[in-house]
Amino acid sequence: MAGKKRDLEAAPGATDKMEPEFLKEQLLTSKRFKGRRDIIDALLEDGKLYTITAVEEKIKDYRKGKVK
């Protein structure tokens, strides 16, 4: 199996440009996040779906954080 897919029905008023969602495990094995696997593993929750935009935003916010 290449990956898990969900059947999605468009909600009324939804746009045609819905972003695909991926599991943490799928993102960890992707080429796009090859150099950031450790941060992905720490920031994302197992079993939860994320868009690429959401993951990039989480990484950006984390890197802006202050050292305590």
C-alpha positions as CSV (number, residue, x, y, z in Angstrom):
1,M,0.0,0.0,0.0
2,A,1.5,3.3,-1.0
3,G,-0.2,5.3,1.7
4,K,-3.5,5.9,3.5
5,K,-6.1,7.9,1.6
6,R,-9.3,9.2,2.9
7,D,-12.5,9.7,1.0
8,L,-13.4,13.3,1.4
9,E,-16.7,14.9,0.5
10,A,-16.5,18.6,-0.3
11,A,-18.2,20.7,2.4
12,P,-20.7,23.3,1.1
13,G,-18.7,26.4,0.2
14,A,-15.4,24.5,0.2
15,T,-12.7,25.5,-2.3
16,D,-11.4,23.2,-5.0
17,K,-7.9,23.7,-3.7
18,M,-7.8,21.4,-0.6
19,E,-4.3,20.5,0.5
20,P,-3.6,16.8,1.0
21,E,-3.0,15.7,4.6
22,F,-0.3,13.3,5.7
23,L,0.5,11.3,8.8
24,K,3.6,12.1,10.9
25,E,5.1,8.8,9.7
26,Q,4.6,9.7,6.1
27,L,6.3,13.1,6.6
28,L,9.2,11.5,8.4
29,T,10.0,9.4,5.4
30,S,9.5,12.2,2.8
31,K,12.4,13.7,0.8
32,R,11.1,17.2,1.5
33,F,11.8,16.9,5.3
34,K,14.9,14.8,5.1
35,G,17.1,17.3,7.0
36,R,14.4,18.1,9.5
37,R,13.2,14.6,10.6
38,D,14.3,15.2,14.2
39,I,12.2,18.4,14.6
40,I,9.2,16.7,12.8
41,D,9.4,13.8,15.2
42,A,9.4,16.1,18.2
43,L,6.7,18.6,17.1
44,L,4.1,16.4,15.5
45,E,1.7,13.9,17.2
46,D,1.4,10.3,16.1
47,G,-1.8,9.4,14.2
48,K,-2.7,13.0,13.5
49,L,-3.0,14.4,9.9
50,Y,-1.1,17.5,8.8
51,T,-0.8,19.6,5.6
52,I,2.6,20.6,4.3
53,T,1.7,24.2,5.0
54,A,0.9,23.4,8.7
55,V,4.1,21.5,9.2
56,E,6.2,24.3,7.7
57,E,4.4,26.8,9.9
58,K,5.0,24.7,13.0
59,I,8.7,24.4,12.2
60,K,8.9,28.2,11.6
61,D,7.2,29.0,14.9
62,Y,9.4,26.6,16.8
63,R,12.6,28.1,15.3
64,K,11.4,31.6,16.3
65,G,10.9,30.5,19.9
66,K,13.0,32.0,22.7
67,V,15.6,30.1,24.7
68,K,14.7,29.8,28.4
